Amino acid sequence: MTAVDVINLKREPLRQVDLPDSIYRAEVKAHVVHEIVRAQLNSRRSGTADTKTRGEIAFSTRKPYRQKKTGRARAGSRRSPLFKKGGTVFGPHPRDYGFRPPAEVRRVALRSVLSDKLAAGRLEILDEFPSPEIRTKAVAEAVRPWEGRKIVFVIPAEDEFLEKSARNIPGIKILRAAGLNCYDLLRYEHVVLLEGALPLIEERLLRK
């Protein structure tokens, strides 16, 4: 177990909490993290690029010119890729670029990222983040101690007030523990885990 300070919104230490070494002191496997991030980004690709083959071009089926005595190569259709506005050879068509690595590989990647953040001093445990109303100004004031940093706050469950209050603040992201992912953890410089999210993260990453 690794003892880590639990802080308040003023970044003042309140107490300590023990974090399992199997999650927060795991071996950092960069190649696994790379694979997971690539899978996440691939799944976001629309894959809608499309070109028409010669069978899809809306041209007449008549020969463009007679077979012989023109001095030109014989041609049977204006749809040929050799002609202007003809079909495309080996062009792109709609496809799904996504692939889904095994669940254990995804867990290894998350453990690697969390361990790297903690080792670099860029992971903190926050006791709570109260947000009784939808008010962007209040959340902006609350995160002032982290001013100048891109931060992702990991909350235990849906919090409509907090999520809506923070969504227009540049460099701040509210992420539910169920949606914890490598891309967002790497994209933001600082990771702040709410204390209530720790059991959920442990349950997910220690699953056999």
Residue frames relative to the residue before (quaternion, step in Angstrom):
aa qw qx qy qz dx dy dz
M 1.0000 0.0000 0.0000 0.0000 0.00 0.00 0.00
T 0.2131 -0.7604 0.6027 0.1151 3.55 -1.14 0.73
A 0.3130 -0.7594 0.5437 0.1723 3.58 -0.72 1.08
V 0.0019 -0.7932 0.6065 -0.0547 3.56 -0.79 1.10
D 0.5106 -0.6587 0.4616 0.3039 3.56 -1.02 0.80
V 0.2597 -0.6971 0.6434 0.1807 3.52 -1.20 0.70
I 0.1431 -0.8251 0.5454 0.0365 3.57 -0.66 1.11
N 0.4055 -0.6561 0.5596 0.3031 3.54 -1.32 0.12
L 0.7422 -0.4215 0.2761 0.4419 3.58 -1.27 -0.08
K 0.6386 0.4809 -0.3372 0.4972 3.58 1.26 -0.15
R 0.4505 -0.7058 0.4126 0.3587 3.56 1.40 0.11
E 0.4178 0.6703 -0.4901 0.3687 3.57 1.09 0.77
P 0.4586 -0.6971 0.4702 0.2874 3.64 -0.82 0.92
L 0.2132 -0.7858 0.5720 0.0991 3.56 -0.95 0.92
R 0.7573 -0.1612 0.1695 0.6097 3.56 0.92 -0.97
Q 0.4365 -0.6743 0.5144 0.3003 3.56 -1.25 -0.17
V 0.1501 -0.7616 0.6244 0.0873 3.51 -1.24 0.58
D 0.3944 -0.7178 0.5264 0.2281 3.57 -1.08 0.75
L 0.1474 -0.7830 0.6019 0.0539 3.54 -0.82 1.06
P 0.4923 -0.6771 0.4533 0.3060 3.64 -0.88 0.88
D 0.4857 -0.6855 0.4659 0.2778 3.56 -0.87 0.98
S 0.5971 0.5912 -0.3670 0.3990 3.60 1.11 -0.60
I 0.7111 0.3905 -0.2480 0.5294 3.60 1.25 -0.39
Y 0.8196 0.2999 -0.1170 0.4741 3.56 0.73 -1.09
R 0.7283 0.2942 -0.2374 0.5715 3.59 1.28 0.07
A 0.3095 0.7773 -0.4899 0.2449 3.57 1.14 0.62
E 0.6103 -0.5285 0.4312 0.4029 3.54 -1.28 0.31
V 0.3577 -0.7325 0.5393 0.2113 3.58 -0.88 0.94
K 0.0757 -0.8040 0.5898 -0.0076 3.56 -0.52 1.22
A 0.2617 -0.8233 0.4869 0.1291 3.53 0.06 1.36
H 0.6489 0.5319 -0.3376 0.4267 3.61 0.96 -0.76
V 0.6349 0.5092 -0.3318 0.4769 3.59 1.11 -0.65
V 0.6318 0.5250 -0.3269 0.4673 3.57 0.99 -0.83
H 0.6344 0.5362 -0.3233 0.4533 3.57 0.98 -0.85
E 0.6598 0.5121 -0.3125 0.4525 3.58 0.92 -0.86
I 0.6748 0.4959 -0.2994 0.4573 3.58 0.94 -0.88
V 0.6532 0.4963 -0.3221 0.4725 3.60 0.93 -0.84
R 0.6361 0.5205 -0.3299 0.4643 3.58 1.00 -0.77
A 0.6375 0.5166 -0.3252 0.4701 3.58 1.02 -0.76
Q 0.6499 0.5155 -0.3199 0.4578 3.60 0.98 -0.82
L 0.6947 0.4647 -0.2846 0.4695 3.57 0.86 -0.93
N 0.6242 0.5375 -0.3433 0.4512 3.60 1.02 -0.70
S 0.6621 0.5174 -0.3150 0.4413 3.57 0.99 -0.81
R 0.6491 0.5116 -0.3167 0.4654 3.59 1.24 -0.39
R 0.5255 0.6356 -0.4240 0.3742 3.60 1.19 -0.26
S 0.4651 -0.7004 0.4652 0.2769 3.57 -0.87 0.91
G 0.1797 -0.8245 0.5188 0.1366 3.59 1.03 -0.70
T 0.4398 0.7241 -0.4337 0.3068 3.60 1.08 0.67
A 0.3977 0.7143 -0.4941 0.2957 3.64 1.20 0.06
D 0.0526 0.8147 -0.5702 0.0918 3.57 -0.84 0.96
T 0.0668 -0.7624 0.6419 0.0465 3.55 -1.16 0.68
K 0.4563 -0.6881 0.4953 0.2703 3.56 -1.22 0.49
T 0.3518 -0.6988 0.5811 0.2240 3.52 -1.02 0.84
R 0.6944 -0.4695 0.3187 0.4426 3.58 -1.23 0.15
G 0.6313 0.5395 -0.3321 0.4473 3.59 1.19 -0.44
E 0.7075 0.4473 -0.2566 0.4833 3.59 1.24 -0.27
I 0.5195 0.6437 -0.4139 0.3802 3.59 1.27 -0.11
A 0.3615 -0.7502 0.5190 0.1929 3.59 -0.93 0.94
F 0.3279 0.7087 -0.5542 0.2883 3.56 0.36 1.29
S 0.6127 -0.5287 0.4310 0.3992 3.56 -1.29 0.34
T 0.4649 -0.6781 0.4946 0.2819 3.57 -1.21 0.47
R 0.4830 0.6689 -0.4520 0.3392 3.64 1.20 -0.02
K 0.5882 -0.5693 0.4353 0.3746 3.53 -1.22 0.51
P 0.5094 -0.6683 0.4383 0.3189 3.62 -0.93 0.77
Y 0.7696 -0.0765 0.0446 0.6323 3.58 1.18 -0.55
R 0.6784 -0.5237 0.3185 0.4050 3.55 -1.23 0.42
Q 0.6645 -0.5618 0.3433 0.3535 3.52 -1.26 0.56
K 0.8364 0.1841 -0.0432 0.5145 3.59 0.78 -1.02
K 0.8198 0.3278 -0.2202 0.4146 3.51 -1.46 0.20
T 0.5396 0.5902 -0.4402 0.4083 3.60 1.01 0.71
G 0.4270 -0.7021 0.4599 0.3364 3.57 1.22 -0.42
R 0.6423 0.4989 -0.3213 0.4851 3.55 1.25 0.05
A 0.6162 -0.5260 0.4202 0.4088 3.53 -1.26 0.33
R 0.5372 -0.6301 0.4444 0.3420 3.56 -1.03 0.74
A 0.0459 -0.7884 0.6134 -0.0106 3.54 -1.10 0.79
G 0.2518 -0.8097 0.5170 0.1173 3.55 -0.92 0.89
S 0.8213 0.1043 -0.0271 0.5602 3.59 1.17 -0.35
R 0.4744 -0.6577 0.5104 0.2861 3.55 -1.14 0.73
R 0.5816 0.6025 -0.3662 0.4058 3.57 1.26 -0.25
S 0.4458 0.7128 -0.4434 0.3109 3.57 1.24 -0.20
P 0.5530 -0.6168 0.4448 0.3405 3.62 -1.04 0.69
L 0.5780 0.6007 -0.3800 0.4009 3.60 1.19 -0.33
F 0.6954 0.4600 -0.2679 0.4827 3.58 1.18 -0.49
K 0.5992 -0.5483 0.4436 0.3790 3.53 -1.25 0.52
K 0.8270 0.1282 -0.1688 0.5207 3.56 -0.95 1.01
G 0.4065 0.6980 -0.4832 0.3376 3.56 1.19 0.49
G 0.7237 -0.4323 0.3074 0.4414 3.55 -1.29 -0.04
T 0.4255 -0.6844 0.5344 0.2549 3.55 -1.30 0.39
V 0.3157 -0.7479 0.5560 0.1785 3.56 -0.97 0.90
F 0.8582 0.0015 -0.0348 0.5121 3.58 -0.87 1.00
G 0.3001 0.7626 -0.5184 0.2443 3.60 1.01 0.75
P 0.6373 -0.5401 0.3776 0.3995 3.61 -1.24 0.22
H 0.1028 -0.7608 0.6387 0.0527 3.53 -1.24 0.62
P 0.6611 -0.5091 0.3426 0.4317 3.64 -1.11 0.49
R 0.1241 0.7872 -0.5907 0.1260 3.55 -0.91 0.98
D 0.4133 -0.6700 0.5551 0.2687 3.53 -1.31 0.32
Y 0.2576 -0.7979 0.5310 0.1227 3.58 -0.59 1.17
G 0.5374 0.6852 -0.3798 0.3122 3.58 1.23 -0.34
F 0.0161 0.7443 -0.6669 -0.0316 3.50 -1.33 0.45
R 0.2834 -0.7852 0.5364 0.1243 3.58 -1.05 0.72
P 0.2948 -0.7617 0.5503 0.1735 3.60 -0.41 1.19
P 0.6466 -0.5233 0.3751 0.4092 3.61 -1.18 0.40
A 0.6499 -0.5515 0.3642 0.3752 3.56 -1.18 0.62
E 0.6647 0.5070 -0.3208 0.4452 3.60 0.92 -0.82
V 0.6119 0.5319 -0.3484 0.4704 3.59 1.08 -0.64
R 0.6419 0.5125 -0.3242 0.4692 3.60 1.00 -0.78
R 0.6528 0.5046 -0.3189 0.4664 3.59 1.00 -0.75
V 0.6238 0.5347 -0.3350 0.4612 3.59 1.01 -0.80
A 0.6539 0.5159 -0.3116 0.4574 3.58 0.96 -0.85
L 0.6634 0.4969 -0.3110 0.4650 3.60 0.92 -0.85
R 0.6383 0.5142 -0.3277 0.4698 3.57 0.98 -0.80
S 0.6340 0.5391 -0.3258 0.4486 3.58 1.02 -0.79
V 0.6839 0.4837 -0.2898 0.4630 3.58 0.89 -0.94
L 0.6603 0.4999 -0.3141 0.4641 3.61 0.90 -0.86
S 0.6475 0.5145 -0.3161 0.4649 3.59 1.00 -0.81
D 0.6573 0.5083 -0.3093 0.4625 3.57 0.98 -0.83
K 0.6442 0.5199 -0.3212 0.4599 3.59 1.00 -0.81
L 0.6702 0.4951 -0.3043 0.4616 3.57 0.93 -0.89
A 0.6567 0.5163 -0.3106 0.4535 3.58 0.95 -0.87
A 0.7033 0.4482 -0.2592 0.4871 3.58 1.11 -0.69
G 0.4936 -0.6767 0.4228 0.3458 3.60 1.26 -0.02
R 0.5693 0.6003 -0.3773 0.4161 3.57 1.18 0.50
L 0.6212 0.4649 -0.3653 0.5143 3.57 1.16 0.64
E 0.0038 -0.8025 0.5950 -0.0446 3.56 -0.82 1.05
I 0.3266 -0.7164 0.5840 0.1977 3.55 -1.28 0.50
L 0.1508 -0.7978 0.5822 0.0427 3.56 -0.69 1.14
D 0.4944 -0.6867 0.4404 0.3001 3.58 -0.88 0.90
E 0.7708 -0.2127 0.1561 0.5799 3.60 0.89 -0.90
F 0.1965 -0.7549 0.6142 0.1192 3.53 -1.29 0.40
P 0.1060 -0.8417 0.5261 0.0589 3.61 0.30 1.20
S 0.0637 0.7711 -0.6307 0.0593 3.54 -1.05 0.82
P 0.1193 -0.8582 0.4962 0.0551 3.60 0.23 1.25
E 0.7917 0.1346 -0.0798 0.5905 3.59 1.24 -0.28
I 0.5419 -0.5827 0.4795 0.3702 3.56 -1.28 0.27
R 0.2838 0.7467 -0.5381 0.2690 3.54 -0.18 1.30
T 0.3317 -0.7840 0.4955 0.1722 3.57 -0.25 1.30
K 0.6365 0.5539 -0.3340 0.4201 3.58 0.94 -0.85
A 0.6488 0.5271 -0.3214 0.4449 3.59 0.98 -0.82
V 0.6695 0.4788 -0.2994 0.4825 3.60 0.97 -0.83
A 0.6216 0.5415 -0.3403 0.4523 3.59 1.03 -0.77
E 0.6493 0.4963 -0.3117 0.4847 3.58 1.05 -0.73
A 0.6529 0.5400 -0.3151 0.4277 3.57 0.99 -0.85
V 0.7398 0.4010 -0.2319 0.4880 3.60 1.01 -0.74
R 0.3446 0.7708 -0.4795 0.2390 3.60 1.24 0.16
P 0.6118 0.5559 -0.3785 0.4164 3.69 0.97 -0.62
W 0.7061 0.3939 -0.2573 0.5291 3.61 1.22 -0.39
E 0.2398 0.8233 -0.4922 0.1496 3.59 1.25 0.30
G 0.7795 0.3147 -0.2526 0.4791 3.55 -0.99 0.88
R 0.6940 0.4198 -0.2749 0.5162 3.59 1.26 -0.03
K 0.3995 -0.6597 0.5725 0.2785 3.52 -1.22 0.55
I 0.0303 -0.8375 0.5429 -0.0544 3.56 -0.53 1.20
V 0.1372 -0.7367 0.6518 0.1163 3.52 -1.18 0.67
F 0.2022 -0.7652 0.6047 0.0887 3.54 -0.83 1.11
V 0.1898 -0.7815 0.5870 0.0924 3.59 -0.72 1.07
I 0.1095 -0.8148 0.5692 0.0096 3.55 -0.51 1.26
P 0.6003 -0.6183 0.3648 0.3525 3.62 -1.08 0.61
A 0.8145 -0.0102 0.0558 0.5774 3.61 0.96 -0.75
E 0.7390 -0.3919 0.2965 0.4608 3.54 -1.33 0.02
D 0.0384 0.7611 -0.6452 0.0543 3.55 -0.98 0.95
E 0.2780 -0.8173 0.4818 0.1503 3.55 0.11 1.32
F 0.6588 0.5231 -0.3183 0.4371 3.60 0.89 -0.91
L 0.7044 0.4624 -0.2697 0.4662 3.57 0.82 -1.00
E 0.6696 0.5115 -0.3068 0.4425 3.59 0.90 -0.90
K 0.6937 0.4564 -0.2807 0.4813 3.59 0.94 -0.82
S 0.6381 0.5347 -0.3331 0.4427 3.59 1.06 -0.66
A 0.7536 0.4174 -0.2092 0.4628 3.59 1.02 -0.77
R 0.5454 0.6834 -0.3998 0.2750 3.59 1.12 -0.41
N 0.7114 0.4239 -0.2683 0.4922 3.64 1.19 -0.35
I 0.5378 0.6043 -0.4142 0.4172 3.59 1.26 0.18
P 0.4083 -0.7291 0.4851 0.2576 3.63 -0.55 1.09
G 0.8304 0.2415 -0.1799 0.4687 3.55 -1.04 0.83
I 0.6678 0.4457 -0.3017 0.5141 3.60 1.28 0.16
K 0.0183 0.7902 -0.6122 0.0221 3.56 -0.93 0.89
I 0.2213 -0.7398 0.6217 0.1311 3.54 -1.04 0.86
L 0.0267 -0.8174 0.5729 -0.0542 3.57 -0.59 1.19
R 0.3746 -0.7172 0.5386 0.2350 3.57 -0.85 0.94
A 0.6103 -0.5820 0.3937 0.3657 3.57 -1.12 0.70
A 0.6292 0.5456 -0.3402 0.4367 3.58 1.05 -0.69
G 0.7366 0.3928 -0.2239 0.5030 3.59 1.17 -0.54
L 0.2707 0.7858 -0.5132 0.2143 3.58 1.23 0.37
N 0.1133 0.8079 -0.5656 0.1202 3.59 -0.75 1.03
C 0.6420 -0.5726 0.3662 0.3549 3.55 -1.20 0.63
Y 0.6444 0.5581 -0.3439 0.3937 3.59 0.86 -0.90
D 0.7021 0.4521 -0.2758 0.4760 3.60 0.84 -0.94
L 0.6353 0.5284 -0.3408 0.4483 3.60 1.01 -0.71
L 0.6978 0.4509 -0.2695 0.4869 3.58 1.05 -0.74
R 0.6313 0.5682 -0.3264 0.4148 3.55 1.08 -0.73
Y 0.7359 0.3446 -0.2004 0.5472 3.56 1.15 -0.66
E 0.5359 -0.6744 0.4183 0.2883 3.54 -0.91 1.00
H 0.8042 0.2145 -0.0663 0.5504 3.56 0.90 -0.98
V 0.1612 -0.7724 0.6090 0.0809 3.58 -1.04 0.84
V 0.0496 -0.7831 0.6199 -0.0007 3.56 -0.81 1.06
L 0.1521 -0.7960 0.5836 0.0515 3.55 -0.58 1.21
L 0.3610 -0.6970 0.5676 0.2484 3.57 -0.85 0.88
E 0.5943 -0.6136 0.3812 0.3537 3.57 -0.95 0.87
G 0.6494 0.5360 -0.3204 0.4340 3.58 1.03 -0.71
A 0.6440 0.5283 -0.3244 0.4482 3.60 1.21 -0.39
L 0.5040 0.6922 -0.4142 0.3088 3.61 1.20 -0.41
P 0.6749 0.4793 -0.3298 0.4539 3.68 0.78 -0.84
L 0.6407 0.5260 -0.3289 0.4524 3.59 1.04 -0.73
I 0.6470 0.5073 -0.3154 0.4739 3.58 1.01 -0.81
E 0.6588 0.5079 -0.3085 0.4613 3.58 0.96 -0.87
E 0.6383 0.5315 -0.3268 0.4508 3.57 0.96 -0.83
R 0.6890 0.4852 -0.2730 0.4639 3.56 0.99 -0.85
L 0.7748 0.3932 -0.2016 0.4522 3.59 0.81 -0.99
L 0.6852 0.4356 -0.2946 0.5039 3.60 1.22 -0.20
R 0.4020 0.7279 -0.4627 0.3073 3.55 1.30 0.14
K 0.3527 -0.7433 0.5323 0.1996 3.57 -0.96 0.86
